[in-house]
Amino acid sequence: GGLDVAKRLIASADAVANNFRPGVSHKLGIDPASLFAMRPDLVVLESPGYGAEGPLADRGAFDPLMQAFCGHETRAAGRGNPRFWNRTFQADFTGGMLGAVGLLSAILYHDRTGDGVSLRSPLFNAGAFLLSELIQNPDGSYIGLPELNPGRTGYHPAECYYQCADGWIALVARGEKAVRGLASSLGLVAALSKPVADWFDAEETAISEALIGKTVDEALGLLRGAGVWAELCRTDMATSALHDPELLGRGTVRESQHPQYGRLREIGTL
C-alpha cells in the first residue's frame, strides 16, 4: 500500500530521494531505472551508507556508527577520556546538507536541459567531509583541530566554557587586545603572561579559579567591559525560545491563530 502512495506522489514530483541500502530500492521498484521508466525527467537522489559498490556497501549506516568509523567519537572525547558520541548527529545532518546541495544542483541542471538526473550521496561522504580541516605535513603526520581538554569545555583556555558561582559562561578572547583584557579584568596578568599560543592547563586552571567565585552577571560584565566576547550558557532555550520577546519581535518566532488549536508559536522564516 505504501508503494502505491509513493508512486502517486512521484507522478507529480520534481525529485525523489531515498536512503536505503543498495538493492532495496530495486526490490521495491523505485530505483533510478524504474523511476526513469515512469518519469524520464526526474531527479533521483540515493543516499546509501557506504556507497553502492565495494566491500562495505551492504553495511547498515547510522550516525553513531559513521562517527565511530570516521574517528569523530575519538576526537570528541577529550584528552584521556573514553570515546564520546557527538549528540548533534553531526554525520546525519551533514549528510542531509550534502545531499540537498547535490539535489538542488541536479534540479538546476534539469531546469536548464530538461534531462533527468541520478546521483548518490553516501553518508560516508559526510563523515569524510567533517575531517576536511586536517592537513598532512610533508613527513606524513597530520595537523588539524587540537584535542579537546579533559573536561570537554574547549580546545584552548582563551576559547572555553567556564563555571561561575551560579552558572556557566562561554568566553572567546581573540587577538592581543582581548587576551590582555581577559588577563587584566580577572587579575591574572602574571598568571597569563605567556604568549597565548602557549597557554595550556595552568592557564585554564587560573581562569577557572578566578571565575568560580563570581556570579554570571559579574563575570559577563567584567569580560565584556574588557573586550572579551562572553555569553551565558543557557539551559532554558528549549522552553523559553518561543516566548523570547526579541525573537518574537524579529520574526524568528512566528505567532499565528489556528482554527482548531488557538494561538500557536513556532519557528518562523529563518
Disulfide bonds with the S-S distance in Angstrom:
none
